[in-house]
Amino acid sequence: MPDRGSRRKPRKEPLPKGPERTRVAAELRELYEEGITIRGIAAVTDWSYSTVHRLLTEAGPKFRLAQGRR
């Protein structure tokens, strides 16, 4: 089957654990609170949308409403 180039390669390193995970989640929260979308953070970090959302949920920001999806 030909490679269509639409899929990203999975991230090689695993998600951090313990205090490192808390630190990473806090950094993602800062990016989100600066106005970057979850999809934007996922693109920069090379993690999936659901992984970024899970880490943000752990960090506890107030989530914005999705714009344009109605």
Backbone as CSV, one residue per row, in Angstrom:
resi,resn,N_x,N_y,N_z,CA_x,CA_y,CA_z,C_x,C_y,C_z
1,MET,0.849,-1.177,0.000,0.000,0.000,0.000,0.892,1.237,0.000
2,PRO,0.626,2.187,-0.866,1.484,3.384,-0.922,1.298,4.276,0.288
3,ASP,2.386,4.918,0.656,2.340,5.862,1.774,1.750,7.171,1.284
4,ARG,0.657,7.595,1.901,-0.008,8.817,1.469,0.508,10.035,2.202
5,GLY,1.355,9.859,3.196,1.952,10.978,3.885,1.036,11.693,4.860
6,SER,-0.165,11.177,5.062,-1.106,11.873,5.935,-0.934,11.495,7.406
7,ARG,-0.297,10.406,7.660,-0.120,9.981,9.046,1.247,10.387,9.551
8,ARG,1.239,10.867,10.791,2.518,11.216,11.409,3.125,9.964,12.008
9,LYS,4.427,9.954,12.105,5.092,8.858,12.791,4.822,8.996,14.280
10,PRO,4.623,7.881,14.979,4.374,7.997,16.416,5.586,8.553,17.148
11,ARG,5.306,9.242,18.225,6.372,9.821,19.042,7.214,8.681,19.612
12,LYS,8.504,8.822,19.563,9.379,7.724,19.974,9.517,7.584,21.486
13,GLU,9.619,8.701,22.185,9.805,8.585,23.627,8.443,8.495,24.326
14,PRO,8.366,7.722,25.406,7.085,7.585,26.118,6.746,8.850,26.898
15,LEU,5.505,8.941,27.314,5.098,10.067,28.155,5.862,10.026,29.465
16,PRO,6.232,11.183,29.970,6.948,11.211,31.249,6.042,10.754,32.388
17,LYS,6.674,10.380,33.487,5.936,9.938,34.678,6.398,10.732,35.881
18,GLY,5.562,10.750,36.912,5.911,11.396,38.170,6.050,12.894,38.056
19,PRO,7.051,13.466,38.725,7.235,14.920,38.733,7.496,15.499,37.336
20,GLU,8.149,14.735,36.479,8.424,15.202,35.121,7.109,15.368,34.350
21,ARG,6.178,14.458,34.555,4.874,14.542,33.893,4.121,15.798,34.361
22,THR,4.198,16.083,35.647,3.556,17.274,36.205,4.151,18.539,35.592
23,ARG,5.471,18.548,35.422,6.154,19.692,34.831,5.740,19.878,33.379
24,VAL,5.687,18.787,32.620,5.296,18.855,31.211,3.849,19.327,31.092
25,ALA,2.969,18.797,31.936,1.559,19.206,31.918,1.428,20.702,32.204
26,ALA,2.227,21.209,33.134,2.192,22.640,33.462,2.679,23.477,32.276
27,GLU,3.687,23.006,31.560,4.174,23.721,30.374,3.108,23.752,29.287
28,LEU,2.416,22.633,29.092,1.344,22.588,28.104,0.213,23.529,28.499
29,ARG,-0.058,23.601,29.805,-1.102,24.506,30.290,-0.739,25.958,29.960
30,GLU,0.524,26.318,30.150,0.967,27.678,29.833,0.742,27.986,28.354
31,LEU,1.089,27.032,27.483,0.879,27.230,26.051,-0.603,27.413,25.749
32,TYR,-1.425,26.573,26.363,-2.869,26.644,26.134,-3.431,27.978,26.620
33,GLU,-2.977,28.422,27.772,-3.472,29.680,28.326,-2.968,30.894,27.548
34,GLU,-1.894,30.722,26.765,-1.412,31.789,25.879,-2.256,31.879,24.607
35,GLY,-3.143,30.913,24.415,-4.046,30.950,23.278,-3.812,29.905,22.211
36,ILE,-2.807,29.061,22.378,-2.553,28.007,21.399,-3.609,26.918,21.577
37,THR,-4.126,26.417,20.473,-5.155,25.384,20.544,-4.550,24.036,20.928
38,ILE,-5.414,23.113,21.327,-4.946,21.766,21.658,-4.328,21.127,20.417
39,ARG,-4.956,21.308,19.265,-4.388,20.759,18.030,-3.041,21.399,17.697
40,GLY,-2.904,22.678,17.969,-1.630,23.350,17.751,-0.538,22.814,18.659
41,ILE,-0.881,22.588,19.922,0.084,22.019,20.870,0.452,20.604,20.440
42,ALA,-0.536,19.840,19.991,-0.279,18.473,19.538,0.686,18.470,18.356
43,ALA,0.523,19.417,17.448,1.409,19.495,16.279,2.835,19.832,16.685
44,VAL,2.981,20.730,17.639,4.317,21.154,18.078,5.013,20.044,18.872
45,THR,4.273,19.380,19.743,4.872,18.374,20.615,4.973,17.002,19.974
46,ASP,4.235,16.812,18.867,4.187,15.527,18.175,3.462,14.459,18.994
47,TRP,2.627,14.887,19.929,1.744,13.970,20.637,0.367,14.065,20.015
48,SER,-0.472,13.067,20.242,-1.816,13.098,19.690,-2.672,14.126,20.432
49,TYR,-3.780,14.492,19.796,-4.734,15.421,20.414,-5.174,14.880,21.766
50,SER,-5.507,13.581,21.829,-6.022,13.010,23.080,-4.963,13.002,24.182
51,THR,-3.707,12.798,23.828,-2.644,12.829,24.824,-2.476,14.233,25.388
52,VAL,-2.484,15.228,24.502,-2.361,16.618,24.956,-3.555,16.979,25.826
53,HIS,-4.754,16.580,25.415,-5.961,16.884,26.189,-5.879,16.231,27.572
54,ARG,-5.403,14.996,27.630,-5.273,14.285,28.908,-4.300,15.008,29.833
55,LEU,-3.153,15.424,29.298,-2.173,16.140,30.113,-2.708,17.495,30.571
56,LEU,-3.431,18.178,29.680,-4.036,19.451,30.077,-5.074,19.239,31.165
57,THR,-5.855,18.187,31.057,-6.858,17.891,32.084,-6.184,17.690,33.436
58,GLU,-5.035,17.039,33.437,-4.286,16.845,34.680,-3.787,18.176,35.237
59,ALA,-3.458,19.111,34.341,-2.930,20.413,34.773,-4.041,21.362,35.227
60,GLY,-5.282,21.103,34.789,-6.421,21.835,35.300,-6.733,23.210,34.749
61,PRO,-6.511,23.478,33.451,-6.912,24.797,32.952,-8.419,24.844,32.717
62,LYS,-8.944,26.050,32.574,-10.342,26.205,32.195,-10.361,26.106,30.673
63,PHE,-11.026,25.078,30.146,-11.041,24.867,28.708,-11.940,25.879,28.018
64,ARG,-11.452,26.335,26.858,-12.220,27.255,26.028,-13.232,26.457,25.208
65,LEU,-14.286,27.132,24.768,-15.234,26.516,23.845,-14.600,26.451,22.464
66,ALA,-14.921,25.392,21.748,-14.398,25.260,20.388,-15.011,26.337,19.510
67,GLN,-14.190,27.065,18.802,-14.665,28.132,17.926,-14.923,27.564,16.539
68,GLY,-16.042,27.923,15.952,-16.334,27.511,14.592,-16.988,26.162,14.470
69,ARG,-17.106,25.418,15.528,-17.772,24.119,15.478,-19.151,24.260,16.092
70,ARG,-20.105,24.383,15.244,-21.470,24.563,15.752,-22.427,23.744,14.964
